[in-house]
Structures are given as C-alpha cells and as structure tokens.
C-alpha cells in the first residue's frame, strides 16, 4: 500500500464522467428586405428542432437579448455600406451554437452629381469634339453616358472626352452627358446644343477653255478651291452631266459630239468632300454665226448662208455635186487575192462639189479681211470636213480643195467667190458614229451585237476591232452571210494592247501590238483566212456575230467592237 507524506492530498476516488454538447446552428440565413438604412434577415431553425432562442450580431456586436423569433430588422444603417450579420442558437442550459454568418450591403440609391462644364473642343463641318468636368458620388462614379439628339452613343465610358463623327454640315445637334455609379444610379443630364460648320460651296473652276475637233471637244480648266477641299469635278454638256472626275483632273475630252451642231455648251463644276457642287464655269460651243438660209455649208471655221462674227454675209447662190448622187463606174477587174472582193454593181467615183456665191462685208476693210480668211481657209493638200446642215438632216464628207479659191470683186464691200472640192469617198455620212459591242462570256462560245443604220447607200463601211483572249476567231454578218475568219492558229492574247482591226471600207487588216513589241501598228492581212469573204454594212439592222476558241492558260472576255455611220449616196 502506498503511503503519502504529510501535505500531500490523497487521490480522488473515481466518479461519473459528464459530457457537454453544443446546440446545432440555425440554417439558411438570408436577406428578405433591403433599404438604404434598413436590412431584414430571416433564418431557419436548426436541424435538431427549435432552439430556446437566437442571438443576432452585427459586425460582431450582439443586438440586444436573445430572441425566440427567426426574423430580425437592422435599422439606422448607412446607405451603401457592407455589414457582417451573424446568428447563433442557444439552448435551455445557455449553451450557444456556432454562428451562421452573411455579408449584406445596403443599397446605394443616391445618384451622382451631374458632370460639369460641357465644352466644345473641336468643331468642323462633320465632327464635334467635347469634354466635361468630373461628377461626384458618395461611393464613386463608375462612368458617363453620352447622348446625341437623345440617342445613347454606345456603352458608358470612363473618359471625360468624346468625338462625334459622320455628322452633317450646318446642322444643330443636342449633346447630353450623365454620370452613373456602380449601382446604376444615373445623374441628371448636362446638355449643350452645338451646330456644325456651314459648308461653303466650292469656287467655279477658273480658266475653262474648249478646244474643238471634228467629233469631240477637249475641255481644260484650273483648280477650284473649297473650305473642305475639292473632291472632284463634273463635266456637263448642254446641262447634262457626262463625266464625274477626280480631284486631280484638269482636262476631259467629250467624245462623239460636234461642237456647235450636236451640242451647244459645255461646263465644269467642282464637288467638295461634303457632296456640295459649286457654280459652273461654262463655255459656248455654238458657231459664231447666224444662219441666213438652209442649208448651211461649213468648212472649218468658214460657213456659207450665214452672217459671220465679223458681220460678213456669205450667201451661197449655187451648189453642184452635193445634192445629187455620186456617179458609178464599172469595175475594171475583180479584186481577189488576199483582199477578197465585194459583189457590188460597180465602184463609186469621186464626188466633186462646187459652191459659189456672194459675200457682203460691212466695210471695205472688212471685205479685204474676209477675202484673206477665205483664201487661207484650206490648203490644197489638206483633207477637211464639208458639213451640210439642213433643217432636218446634217451630213458630212471628207474633201480636198480643187485648185484655188476664186475671188472676183463686185464692189467696195462685195465680192463673188467659188470653192471647188473633191471627195475621194463620195458617200455622205452622219456627223456622229454608230457603235456596237459584243462580249463573249466564255469560250468556246459566241456573242453578237446589232447596229441599225439609216441612209440610202447600200454599201456602208465600218471598222471592226477584235480583242482577246481568243483563238481562231470568226466574225459573221448575219444579214449578208459574209464571214471574216482568222487564219488557222491565230491567237489574240488577253493583253488589251493586242487587237486586230478590220476596215470594211478599205478592206485592210491592222495588227495592234504594244509599242515595246513594235513601235507602230503593223499590216495584218495574213491574220485572215484566204480568201476573205468581205462584206459591208447596209441600211437597217446589221447583226455581227463573233465566235472562237479559248487560248490555253489565258483568262478574260474577248470582245468585238464596230464603229460605223449612217450613209447616203
């Protein structure tokens, strides 16, 4: 038996062991109502059943005595603040469970202040730049909304500047800015009306000059000016826009017009980058004369049956050789060989035209000047156009002067004159050409074009041009059955600088190649199969069919163009 010394207690006798158990915690702590200064929470009872009571805590501080109910309302909170809410259960012996916690935030319902000092920082015809001062918010500004004429411009932004583009000139726009916080509260609008700059029209292009030619007019001009910058130019003929050109353009040629006959005026105007057109610079294309009678005869700058710009009256008293048909002589021999032949009843002879009349000047000096102008009108070897303008019809022929212009005095202000002219081609042609084009979409294949001609001459010449890529081409005139076929194996490349020209009047063939290959067009009779089955065009419809085979490895759309004119005998 053990002994214990004095001062040492004896060990306790074994007894019953007592265990302490904590109550189960509440469940599902949740917010059921929230306001800027109040939050209501609820929770469910523990799994073990109802507790004797519940303790409620806010940021660790117990909120009064334990309660039996499972709802608590926190008051006197701060708007937009976050709080830690905790709840525990207590049993009848005063034992407390673990705390159930939840982080809650009171709603922020106070909007930011509006932005300040909306200023315009950039202003053009089509743009507006603005900036503004920062807004303020009790919890910080998240961004800014930007509005143009009441329409929001994309998402909110944090920047304090905005550039509006794609606007219209001389237009008022309402610009509005508001601030937004993280809770989506928006401030009142800061607004300002801003008007874009007025677009002044471009100036008229200076120095417009028209250079007349037989069947076109070339216009040249100087650069126009504009506050936005000139974007291009429009060319007008008789008030109709015929060309739209770039800003660098200073020249344009209007084709298929006869100045003073088929057209009377030309103009050019500038267009700015805003699409506004400026005033026109215009030039008259009318001939400087007044008609006295019909027909009017024109050779270069001279005209008969008119009063010219110098006040001289030119009266045509007699005309021979124009109003009738040209003589026809029999062919001396058939034209075969490489040229082939046309089966017509004969060959047309030259047309000789004689005009004579009287000129009356306003003074003796005016008469002498008129005589000088007439004798220097045409050199004997030069080919010019004789144009005869009748009330219902205008026609022309290429002529040369036969001999000298005859002048015979008939008074101090009057003289008589005679002009004799010779036309190698006796046909009388329309002033402007008739054109047609056929494009083959894919080879092997075919395409056709129809040109309808007026006049009385049964043999109307024309010029055909064929571009590649095409192999073994054939051009057929469906009305006559004539066919012009390429010699076997002939290919035209896709390069547009290569082409074959066929003149139905002179029955000649020309090969066009790049100047780097050959400096000038070359005779191309050998390009056609022998003998060529030549044809001419005729009054009425003329259908031309082009067909051929593909060129290996070449891509493109081969085409045929025809240029001809109405013709009279």
GUDO-461906 format. One record per residue: y negated, x negated, z negated of N, C-alpha, C, O in turn. Coordinates in steps of 0.2 Angstrom, whole numbers, plus 5000, padded with zeros to 4 digits. Atoms other than C-alpha are relative to their C-alpha. Example, Ala and Ser with C-alpha at 12.3 -4.5 7.8 and 13.67 -1.06 7.14 Angstrom:
2
500649965000502249384961499449965000499549914997;500650045001500549324964499550044997498950014996;
END
This chain:
569
500649965000500050005000499449965000499349914996;500650054999498349935005499650024994499650074991;500550005005497049904992499449995003499349965007;500750014998495249924994499649984994499650004989;500450035005494049824985499450054997499250105001;500649965003492549894974499550005005499349945008;500649994995491149954985500250025007499850045011;499749974993492250005000500350074999500750084995;499749935000492550185003500750015003500949975007;499449994998494250245006499950045007499550085008;500149974993494550305025500150084999500550104995;500049925000494350495028500750025002501149985006;499449984998495850595030500050045006499550075008;500149964994496250665047499950075000500250104995;500149935000495550835051500050035007500350005012;500049964994495250965066499549975005498949965002;500550024995494350895082499750065003500050105006;500549954997492851005088499749985007499449935007;500250024994492451005107499350055002499450115000;500649974999490651055113499950015008500049965012;500149994993490451145131499450035002499250084999;500649974998488851175141500150065004500650065007;500049944996488451335149500049985008499749935009;500050014993488651355168499250015002498950054999;500749994997486951335178499950065004500450095006;500149944995486151485187500149985007500249925009;499950014993486351505206499550025004499150075002;500449974994485351525222499350014998499050064998;500850005001483551485216499750005006499849965011;500349984994482451555229499350034999499150064994;500649975000480651605233500050065003500350075009;500149934997480351785236499450035002499350075006;500649984999478551795237499549944999499649904995;500450065001477151665240499350025002499250065007;500749994998475251675240499649944998499949894995;500450065001473851545239500149974993500149914991;500050025007473951545219500550034996500650014990;499449975004475551635215500649985004500649995010;499450014996477351605219500550044995500650034989;499449965003478851725214500649975002500849965008;499350034998480551655212500550044997500450084992;499449965003482251735208500649955001500649905004;499450045000483951665205500650054998500550104995;499449975002485751725202500349984994500249924992;499750025006486751725186500649955001500849945007;499450054999488051585183500650035002500750095001;499449984998489751595189500450034994500950084995;499649985006490451625171499750074997499950094992;500349935003489351785169499349994998499049934998;500750005002487651825162500049954994500449954990;500250055005486851695151499650044995499450104996;500449975006486051735134499250005002498850045000;500750004997484351685143499949945005500449905006;500150054995483551575155499349964998498850004996;500650045001482251435154499749995007500049975011;500350014993480951415168499549944999499149944994;500450065001480051255171499549995006499850005012;500550014995478551205182499849935000499549914995;500250085000478351015186500349974993499949934990;499850035006479450985171499850034993500150024988;500349975006478451095159500350074999500350115004;499749935001479351245151499550055000499050044997;500549954999478451405155500250064995500550114996;499949955006478551495138500750004998501149964999;499450005003480051555129500550025005500450045011;499549984995481751595137500050075001499750114997;500049934998481951755146500650025002501149985004;499349974998483351875150500050015007500550005011;500049984993482751925167500149945005499949885003;499950054995483051825183499550005005499649985011;500650004995481351845191499449974996499349984990;500550035003479851735187499449995005499549985010;500650014995478051735194499549954997499349954991;500450065002477051575193499250025002499250045008;500749994998475151605193499549944999499749894996;500550055001473551505193500249945003500049885001;499850064996474251385206499549985004499050025005;500550024995473251285218500350015007500850005009;499849984993473251335236500249935004499949885004;499850054996474251225247500349944996500549894999;499750055004475051125233500750014999501050065000;499350005001476851075230500250004993499949964989;499849995007477751115214500849995000501150015004;499350005001479451075207500250064995500050054989;499849945004480251235200500749994998501149975002;499350015003481751225188500250064996499850094993;499749955004482851355180500749974997501149955000;499350025003484251325167500250074996499850114994;499849955004485351445157500249984993500349924992;499950015007485551455138500550054997500550114999;499549955003487051525128499850024993499250004991;500249975007487051615111500049944995499649954990;500050055005487351445102499449955002499349904998;500650054999485751365110500149955005499749905006;499950064995486651255122499750025007499750085009;500349994994485751235139500449975006500749915005;499750024994486451215156499649945004499149935002;500450044996485951085169499550055004499650115005;500649964997484351135178500150015008500449965011;500049994993484351215195499349995003498850025000;500750024998482851145205499850025007500350035011;500349984993481751195220499349985001498949994996;500750024999480251125228499650055004499950075009;500449954996478951255233499349985001499049944997;500750024998477251245241499650075001499950115005;500549944999475851375240499750005007499649945009;500350014993475251425257499249985000498850004996;500750024999473651355264499750055005499950055011;500349954996472551495271499349995002499050035005;500750024999470851415272500049965006500249915007;500050044993470451365290499549944999499149944994;500550065000469551205294499350035001499250085004;500749984998467651205296500049995008500449955011;500050014992467151215315499849935001499449904997;500350064998466851055324499350005001499050055001;500850005000465050995325499849965007500149925010;500450034995463850945339500449995006500649935008;499750004994464650985355499549975005499050005007;500550034995463850865368500349995006500949985007;499850024994463950835386499949935001499449905001;500150074999464350655390500149985007499949925009;499950014993464750665409499950065004500250125002;500149944996464150785422500049995007499549955009;500050014993464550785441500150075003500050125000;500049934997464750925454500750034998500750094998;499349975001466650945450500349984993500950004992;499750025007466850875432499550014995498950004996;500450005006466150895414500449964995501049984994;499750035006466450775400499650024994499050024994;500349985006466150825382500349964994500949944995;499750035007466350755364499750044995499250084996;500249965006466150835347500149964994500549914993;499950035006466050785329500650034996500850094998;499449975004467550805317499950064996499350064993;500049955005467950955307500349984994500549924993;499750015007468450965289500550054998500450114999;499649955002469851045280500349984993500349924992;499850015007470551055262500649955000500749924995;499450045000472150975267500049955007500549925008;500050044994471650885283500050045007500450095007;499949974994471350935301500549975004500649915005;499550024996472850925312499849995008500249955011;500150014993472050935329499450055002499150094998;500649954997470751035341500350035006500650005010;499949964994470951175353499449995005498950005003;500650014995469951155369500150065005500750075008;500049934996469551315380499549995005498949975004;500450004994468751335397500050075002500550105005;500149934998468051505401500550054996500850094999;499549965004469151575387500749985000501150024997;499350024999470751495393500249934996499849884998;499950065003471551365382500349955005500749965009;499950064996471751195390500649964997500549914995;499450045002473551135386500050014992499850054989;499850005007474151095368499449974996498949944999;500550035005473051045353500049935001500549905002;500150074999472350875354499749974994499350004990;500350035005471850745341499349975002498949954997;500650034997470450665352499450044999499550104999;500749965000468650715350499650005006499050015006;500350004993468350705369500450045004501050045003;499649964995468850805384499649995007499050005007;500350004993468550785403500350065004500950065005;499849944995468650945414500049985007499449955009;500150024993469050905432500250065004500450115002;499849944995469351015448499650064999499850115001;500449955001467851115444499650025007499749985012;500449994994466651195457499349984999499149994993;500750025000464951135461499550064998499750125000;500549955002463451235454500350064997500150124998;499649945003464551345443499949994992500049934989;500050005008464251385424500750014997501050064999;499450005003465751355413499850014992499449974990;500050005008465951405394500549964997501149974998;499550055004466751265384500050024993499450024990;500049985007467351305367500549954997501049935000;499650055003468151195354500150034993499750064990;499949985007469051245337500549954997500849915001;499650055003469951145324500650044997500650104995;499449975003471751185317500349954995500349894996;499650045005472651125301500750005001501050045005;499350004999474451095298500350064999500950075002;499749935001474751275293499850045005500050105005;500149964995474051335309499350045000499250085004;500749975001472351395302499549985005499449915005;500550024995471051395316499350014997499250074994;500749995002469151375313499750055005500050075010;500449964995467851475322499849955005499949895005;500150044994467351415339499349975000498850004998;500650044999466051285343499950015008500449995011;500049984992465451345361499349975003498849964999;500650034996464251275374500150025008500750015010;500049994993463851335392499749945004499249915002;500250064996463751195405500150025007500650055009;500049994993463351205423500149945004499749895003;499950064996464051085436499449995005499050035006;500550024995462850995448500050045006500550065009;500049964994462251085463500149955006499949895006;499850044995463051015479499550015006499450065009;500550004994461650975492500449995006500849945006;499650014993462250985510499849945003499349915001;500150064997462450835520499450005005499250065007;500550004995461050775532500350015007500950005008;499850004993461150805550500149935003499749885001;499950074998461950655559499449985005499350025010;500550024996460550555567500249975007500849955008;499950044994460350495585500650035004500949995007;499549974996461550615594499949995007499350015009;500150014993461750565612500750025003501250015001;499549974996462850645625500049965007499549965010;499950044993463550535640500450055004501050065003;499749964996464050645654500549975005500349915007;499650024995465550615665500350065004500150125003;499849954995466450715679500450064996500250114997;499649955003467650805667500049994993500550024989;500150015007467150755650499349984998498949965002;500750035002465650715639500249964993500649984989;499950055006465650575626499450014995498849994998;500650005005464550605610500049944995500649924993;500150055005463950465599499450024995499050064997;500549985005462950485583500049954994500449904994;500050045006462450395567500250034994500450094994;499749975006463050415549499550044997498950034996;500449955005462450565539500049974993500449934991;500050015007462050555521500150064996500050124998;499949945005462550665506500149974993500349924992;499950025007462550665487500749994998500849954993;499350015002464350675486500449955004500949935003;499750054995464750565501500350045006500650105004;499849964994465150625519500849995000501149935000;499350005000467050665520500250005008500849985009;499850004993467050695539499450035004498950055002;500549974995466150765555500450065004501050055005;499749954996466450925565499650005007499049995007;500350004993466150925584500050075002500650105002;500149934998465551095591499849995008499449965010;500249994993465451145610499950075001500350114999;500249935000464551305613500150044994500350094994;500049965006464551345595500750004997500850024991;499350005002466451325593500249934998500149885001;499850065002467251185583500649985004501150015005;499550034996468351075594500349944998500849925000;499750065003468650925583499849994993499250014992;500150015007468750885565500249924999500849905000;499950075000468550695562499949974993499650014989;500150035006468550575548499349974998498949985003;500750025002467050495538499849945004499249935005;500250064996467050335549499950025007499649975011;500149994993466950425566499350005002498850034998;500750004997465350395576500050025007499550015011;499949994993466050445593500650055001501150054998;499549954998467050585601499950025007499450035010;500049984993467550625619500350075000500950084998;499749944999467750805623500250015007499950005012;499750004994468950825637500050075004499950125000;499949944996469150955651499450045000499550104999;500649965000467351005651499649975006499649915007;500550024995466050995665499350024997499150074997;500749985003464350975656499550035005499550025011;500549964996463051095662500350065004500050105007;499749954996464351205671500550044996500450104995;499549965004465851255660499850004992500050044989;500250005006464951205644499249995000499049965005;500750015000463051215639499749964994499249944995;500350045006462851125622500649974996501149994996;499650045005463651005610499649994994499049984994;500350015006463350975592500549974995501149974996;499650035005463950875577499750014994499150014993;500249995007463850915559500449964995501049954996;499650035005464350825543500350054995500150104994;499749965005465550895530500149954994500349894994;500050045006465450825512500750014996501150064998;499349995003466950805500500050074996500650084994;499949935003466550975492500150055005500150115004;499949954995466851055509499450045003499450085007;500649974998465051095512499749975007499749915007;500250034994464351075530499350005000498950044997;500750015000462651015534499750035007500150065011;500349984994461451055548500249965006500549915005;499750034994461951025566499549955003498949975003;500450044995461250885577500350035007500950025008;499849974994461350965594499749975006499149945006;500350034994461050915612500250055006500850075006;499949954994460951025628500449965005500249905007;499650024995462250995641499850035007500150025012;500249974994461351105654499749955005499349915003;500450044995460751035670499350015000499150074999;500749995000458951005671499750045006499250015009;500349974995458551135684500150075000500450104995;499949935000458351315688500250025007499950005012;499849984993459351395702499650055003499350105000;500449964996458451475716500450055004500250115006;499649964996459951545726500749984999500849934995;499350025000461851545727500349995007500150035011;499850045005462751445729499649944999499149925003;500450075002462051285720500549955002501149955000;499650064998462651125728499849944995499249934994;500250065004462750975716500449945002501049945003;499750064998463050795720499649954995499149934995;500350045006462750685704499550034997499550094995;500649975004461050715697499650045005499150085003;500449964995460450805713500350075001500950075000;499749934999460650995716499650035005499050025006;500349964995460251105731499950074998500450104994;500149935001459551285730499850004993499950054989;500249995006458651245714499349975000499049945004;500650035002456951195706500249954995500449964989;499850055004457251025698499549994994499050024994;500450015005456550955682499349975001498949974997;500650034998455150875692499650055003499050045006;500349954997454651035699500150015008499750045011;499850004992455351005717500550055001501050064998;499649954997456051145726500549985005500249955010;499550024995457651105735500450065003500850095000;499749944997458151235747500549985006500349955010;499550024995459751225757500050065005500150125004;500149964994459451305774500650015004500850065007;499550004996461051265782500649964997500549914994;499450035002462851225777500650005005500750065008;499450004995464351175788500649964997500549914994;499450045002466151125784500250024993500850004991;499749985007466251195766500350075000500850074997;499849935000466451375768500650025004500950075002;499549994996467751365781500649964998500649924993;499450045002469551295780500049935004499749935010;499950064997469951115785500450005006500950045006;499549994994470751085802500749974998500749934993;499450035001472551045803500349975006500250005012;499850044994473350915814500850004999501049994994;499250005000475250905819500149934997499849884998;499750065003476250765810500249965007500549985011;499850044994476450615822500749984999501049975004;499350015001478150575814500250024993499750034989;499849985006479150625800500049944995500149884997;500050065005478950525784500650014995500750054991;499450015004480550475777500149944996499649934992;499950065004481250325769499950014992500150064990;500049995007480850295751499550054998499550084992;500549955001479350415752500350075000500050114997;499849934999480350565757499550035005499150005008;500449964996479450705766499950074997500350094993;500149935002478650875763500050045007499750025012;499949964994479151005776499450055000499550114999;500649964998477451075780499850005007500149965011;500149994992476751135797499649945002499549935009;500550054997475550985798499749964994499849984989;500450045005474450865789499250025001499050035006;500649985000472750915784499549955002499649894999;500550054998471250825792499550004995499450034990;500550015005469750765783499550065001499450095006;500549945000468350895778499449965001499249924997;500750024999466650855784499550054998499550115001;500449955003465250945775499249975002499149915001;500750024999463350945781499650054996499750114997;500549965004461951005770499349985003499249925004;500750014998460151025777499650054997499850114996;500449955002458651105771499349974999499149925002;500750025000456851085765499949984992500150024988;500250025007456051005749499350014999498949985004;500749985001454351065742499949974993500149994988;500250035006453550955729499350024997499050055002;500749985002452050995718499449965002498949985001;500550054998451150845724500249955005500849955006;499850054995451150705737500449954997500949934999;499650055004451650585724500750024998501249994998;499349975002453050705718500450005006501049995005;499650004994453650715736500349935002500949935003;499850074999453750525738500549984995501049954997;499550015005454650515722500750045001501250015000;499449964998455850655727500449975006501049965006;499750034995456250565743500449944998500949925000;499750065002456650405734500650024996501149984996;499449985004457850495722500550025005501150015003;499549974995458750575737500349945003500949945004;499750054996459050415747500449954995500849924998;499650045004459650325732500550034996500850014991;499649965004460750465726500749975000501149964995;499350024999462450395733500049945005499749955010;499850054995462950235741500550015005500950055003;499549984995463950245757500749994998501150035000;499350015002465550175749500250044994500850044992;499949975006465450265733500350075001500150115005;499749935000466650425730499750044995499750014989;500349955005465750565721500250075001500650085006;499849935000466050745717499450045003498850045001;500449944997465250885728500250064996500850084997;499849945003465251035717499650065002499050055003;500349944997464851205724500150064995500650084994;500049955005464351335711499850075003499250085004;500249934998464451515717500050054994500250034989;500149965006464151665707500750024997500750034991;499349985002466051705705500549944999501049954996;499550054999466851535708499649935000499149935003;500250075000466551345705500549965003501149965000;499550044997467451225716499749935001499149925002;500250074999467351035720500549975005501049995006;499650044995467950905732499749934999499149924997;500250075001467850715731499849985007500149985012;500450014994466650655745499749935000499649904995;500450064999465850495753499450025004499550075008;500649994996464150485761500249985007500449925008;500050024993464250485780499349975003498950025004;500750024997462850375787499550004994499749994988;500650005004461150385779499750074999499850115003;500349945001460250525771499450015005499049965005;500549994995459050595784499450034997499550084994;500649975003457250625779499550015005499349965009;500649994995455850705790499450034997499550094994;500649975003454150735784499850065003499950075009;500249944997453450905786499450034997499250094997;500649985003451850905777499849954994500249904993;500250055006450950815762500450014994500549964990;499649995005452050895750500750025001501250044997;499449974998453550945760500449955005500049925009;499650044996454950855769500750045001500950084997;499449974998456550905778500649954999500449894999;499550055002458250825773500750025003500850085004;499349994998460050815779500549954997500449894997;499550045003461550755770500750015003500950075004;499449994997463250725778500549964996500449914994;499550025004464850705768500750005003500850055007;499350004998466650665771500550004994500449964990;499549995005468150725760500749985003500950015008;499450024998469750625763500650064999501050075003;499549955001470750765754499550075001499150084997;500449954998470050925762500050064995499750114996;499949945004470651045748499450014995499049964994;500549995005469351125737500350024993500750074993;499649995006469851115719499650034994499050034995;500349985006469451195702499749954997499949894997;500450055004468251105691500449974995500449904994;499650025006469551085677500750005002500950055005;499350004999471351045677500450054996500150084992;499549965003472851145673500549964997500849925001;499550055003474051065661500650044997500650104996;499449975003475851095655500449944997500349894999;499550055003477151005645500650034997500650094995;499449985003478951015641500349954996500349894998;499750055005479850935627500750024999500950074997;499349995001481750915626500249984992500049934990;499850015007482350935608500649954999500549914994;499450055001484050845610500349995007500350045011;499750024994484950755624500850004999500949984993;500249974994485950795634499750074999499950114995;500349935001484850945636499450005006499449965010;500549994995483351015646499450044997499550074992;500649965002481651095644499650015006499649985011;500449994994480451175656499350034998499250054992;500749985001478551215657499850045007500050025012;500349964994477651345669499349995000498950014995;500750004999475951315676499950055005500250055011;500249954995475151465685499349985004498849975000;500550024996473951415699499750055004500050105007;500349964995472651505709499749965006499849905006;500250034994471951475726500350025006500850075005;499749984994472451485744500449955003500749965008;499650064997473151315748500750004998500950004992;499349995002475051325749500349934998500849934995;499750075002475251135745499549974995499049944997;500450025005474451095729500349944996500849944994;499750065004474650915722500050004993499650054990;500050015008474950865704500249934998500549905002;499850075003475350715693500550024995500350064990;499550005005476950715683500149944996500149884999;499950065004477250595669500650024995500750074992;499449995004478950575660500049944995499949884997;499950055006479150485643500750014997501050064998;499350005002480750435635500050024992499550044989;499450044997481950405627500450055005500650105002;499549964996482950475642500349965005500049915007;499750034995484150415655500250055005500450105004;499849964994484450475672499750075000500050125001;500449945001483050605671500050035007500050005013;500149964994482850745684499550054999499550084994;500549955001481350845687500050055006500050035012;499849954995481651015697499450045000499150064995;500549944999480351135704500450065002500650075008;499649954999481251295702499850055006500350075009;500249964994480251395715500249985007500450025011;499850034994480551275729500749975001500949965006;499450045000482151195724500049935001500549895001;500150075000481451025725500249964994500149994988;499850035006482150895714499849925001499949895006;500150075000481550715710500449974994500349994988;499550025005482950625701499949925000499749895005;500050085001482950445694500649975003501150005004;499550044997483950315702500649994994500449994988;499550005005485650295693499949944995499749884997;500150055005485550205677499349994997499249954993;500750015002483650215675499950034993500150094992;500149985006483150225657499349994998499049945000;500750015003481450255649500050004992500350044989;499950015007481350185631499650054996499250094999;500449965005480650285616499349984999498950024997;500650035001479150175615499550045005499650045011;500549964996477650295621499649965005499349995010;500450044995476850145631500450005006500249975011;499650004994478350165643500050075003500150124999;499949944997478250305655500049995008499949945011;500050004992478450355674499650055002499650115001;500549954997477050435684500250015007500349975011;499849984993477450535699499450045003499350095000;500649974996475950585711500350045005500550015010;499749964995476550735721499550005006499850025012;500550004994474950715732500149945004500249955011;499950064996475150535737500749985001500849935004;499250024999477050535735500149934997500449895001;500050075003476850375724500350014993500250064990;499750005007477850325708499749944997499649885000;500350055004477050215695500449994993500550044990;499650025006477950125681499449974995499149924996;500550035005476850105665500449974994500950004992;499750045005477349975653499549974995498949974997;500550035004476549885638499749945003500049915007;500350064997475249755643500349944998500249895001;499650075002476249625633500649995005500849935005;499450014995477649655646499749995007499949945010;500450014993476449675662499350024999499250074996;500749985001474549675662499850065003499350095001;500249944997474449825673500650045002501150025003;499549964998475449975679500349975007500049945011;499750034995476749925692500350065005500550115003;499749954996477450015708500750024998501149974996;499449985003478950115703500450045005500850085003;499649964996479650185719500850005000501250045001;499350025001481350105716500350044994500950044993;499849965006481450215700500350075002500750104998;499849934998481850375710500649995005500649945009;499450004996483550405719499750015007499250055008;500250004993483450385738500450055004501050055003;500749994999482850485747499750054995500150104993;500349955005481650585735500050065004499850075010;500149944997481650765738499350034997499350074993;500749995002479750785737499950075000500250115004;500249945000478950945733499350004998499049954995;500749995002477151015730500050064996500550104997;500149935003476551155719499750055004499550035010;500349954995475951315726499650054995499750054989;500349955003474851465721500550044996501150064999;499649965004475651575707500449954995500249904994;499650045005476951515694500449945003500749955009;499750064999477651345695500449984994500149954989;499650025006479151305684500349945001500749935006;499750074999479651125681500549994994500350004989;499550015004481251085673500249924999500349895004;499850075001481650915665500750004996500750034992;499350005004483450865660500249925001499949895005;499850075000484350705657500549984995500850034991;499550025005485550605646499649954995499149934996;500350045005485250515630500049925001500449905005;500050085000484850325628500349984994500150004988;499650025005486050245617499649964995499249924996;500350045005485350195600499250024999498950004995;500749995000483650275604499950074997500350124998;500249935003482850425594499350025002498949985003;500649974997481450535600500150065004500750085005;499949944996481050685610499649995007499049985007;500350014993480750655629499650065002499850115000;500449944998479450755637499749995007499749935010;500350004993478650795654499450035000499350094997;500649975000476850825657499850015007499949975011;500249994993476050895673499250024999499050064995;500849995000474150895677499950025008500149985012;500149984994473650995692499350045000499050054995;500649965000472151105698500250065005500650065010;500049954995471951275707499749975006499249925006;500250034993471651235726499950055005500350105005;500149964994470951315741499949965006499849905006;500050044994471051275759499350005003499149975008;
END
